[in-house]
Amino acid sequence: MSKANILIIDDENDIRNLLSRIIKLEGYQVFQAENAKRGFKILKQEKIHVVICDVKLPDGNGVEMVPKLKTIQPLSEIILLTAFGTISDGVTAMKNGAFDYITKGDDNNKIIPLVNRAVDKALLQFRVKELEGKVSERYSFANVVGRSAPMQRAIEMAKKVAQTDTTVLLTGETGTGKEVFAQAVHYESQRKTQPFVAVNCSALGKEILESEMFGHKSGSFTGANRDKKGLFEEANGGTIFLDEIGEMDLTLQAKLLRVLETSTFLKVGDTKETKVNVRVIAATNRDLQKESDAGNFRLDLYYRLSVFNIQLPSLQDRQSDIPLLANHFINMLTAKMNRKPMDMEPEFQVALINNKWKGNIRELKNVIERAVILASADTLTTDCLPFDFLYSDNTRGSSNSFRLTELEKIHIKKVLAYTNGNKTRTAELLGIGVTTLYRKIEEYGIS
């Protein structure tokens, strides 16, 4: 398979055929066109990495054609050939986006190295574009798991705001997937090819967070041995995600407000303002309105951040999504652990649905990961759940959860685990005979 596709546009058959033979020897696939019209047609039909185009064609001028060629295939590189090169034409060609501009005949020994360099650049650009597409696909709303009405409402709102540059505030309990939503908004926006930078405002102290967010000048404080870019600069052109915004110090809140209002800020120790073009998405599990009333959060910043507020539902409010999420995590984790795909027994699903999930999606993922690790077969059973999972205060009541037999089964399994499977010791601790213990083990299907 060839490394790349090359299109040669030249009305001189001898030159076109000679170039074609030379370039084919390098392992490239070559397409030929005798005029601009034919060249444009091929460019629309084939994936072309490098175009070698004569400047003087019967139906066009190569220098003037560069922008149109780039419009059809923006990632392709264009090399212009001319019999009579001029400096002004060369300058115009490069300004129009040509890779290079060379004279026929005098530069025959340069053409292959030049084509190789152009191919390397084009292949890199195509690869970057492909990876960007995969990243966008991975973080798109199509991969946000949830069909429940509350989740669909949140997704629809996020999709609409994604196409704008509006500041977004994501609210909801801890573990509801706020960063996943922030990433989806970014990767479905016009900024998707630019950086997405996330910062947890509760993870760092005030001074460190200020330096991390806005950068600092050398010598501005002890240990500042060199100038440092802040995360706002790193996110320039893209999106910055400020998680746990409710934990931010009031002084930093004032600085953040200035960025939102003027798109400028001062680095620590600097006297010259830095200008940035950054979209801000913030998230919190706090009620910022109440925090403002209590004097813990600036009201003017709250109004700036909450231009578009999306409330993410808790897992309790989207019970119908629990099996979907569980399956998603099972597939993801089994693939990661090189395990066979796994199913869930009905009782396992019921147990998941009945749980209150105070830790929301994050807690569910942790429970599924533990279950996948413990599973000895291709089906997840309640045996893979923590002993106190089914009968803790964190569980909704169900008909099974109040049956004495179920409680007895769980208790026997707990004691067996404590004694490392020693039946005699287990019977002693339970206050029953070994024969009775064996009968109950068989009756309950305890393995």
Sequence and secondary structure as in RCSB ss.txt:
>XXXX:A:sequence
MSKANILIIDDENDIRNLLSRIIKLEGYQVFQAENAKRGFKILKQEKIHVVICDVKLPDGNGVEMVPKLKTIQPL
SEIILLTAFGTISDGVTAMKNGAFDYITKGDDNNKIIPLVNRAVDKALLQFRVKELEGKVSERYSFANVVGRSAP
MQRAIEMAKKVAQTDTTVLLTGETGTGKEVFAQAVHYESQRKTQPFVAVNCSALGKEILESEMFGHKSGSFTGAN
RDKKGLFEEANGGTIFLDEIGEMDLTLQAKLLRVLETSTFLKVGDTKETKVNVRVIAATNRDLQKESDAGNFRLD
LYYRLSVFNIQLPSLQDRQSDIPLLANHFINMLTAKMNRKPMDMEPEFQVALINNKWKGNIRELKNVIERAVILA
SADTLTTDCLPFDFLYSDNTRGSSNSFRLTELEKIHIKKVLAYTNGNKTRTAELLGIGVTTLYRKIEEYGIS
>XXXX:A:secstr
  S EEEEE S HHHHHHHHHHHHTTT EEEEESSHHHHHHHHHHS  SEEEEESEETTEEHHHHHHHHHHH TT
 EEEEEESS  HHHHHHHHHHT SEEEETTTTGGGHHHHHHHHHHHHHHHHHHHHHHHHHHHHTSGGGS   SHH
HHHHHHHHHHHHTS   EEEE STTS HHHHHHHHHHTSTTTTS EEEEETTSS HHHHHHHHH B TTSSTT  
S B  HHHHTTTSEEEEETGGGS HHHHHHHHHHHHHSEE  BT SS EE   EEEEEESS HHHHHHTTSS HH
HHHHHTTEEEE   GGGGGGGHHHHHHHHHHHHHHHTT    EE HHHHHHHHHB  TTHHHHHHHHHHHHHHH 
SSSEE GGGS TTTTTSTTB   TGGG HHHHHHHHHHHHHHHTTT HHHHHHHHTS HHHHHHHHHHHT  
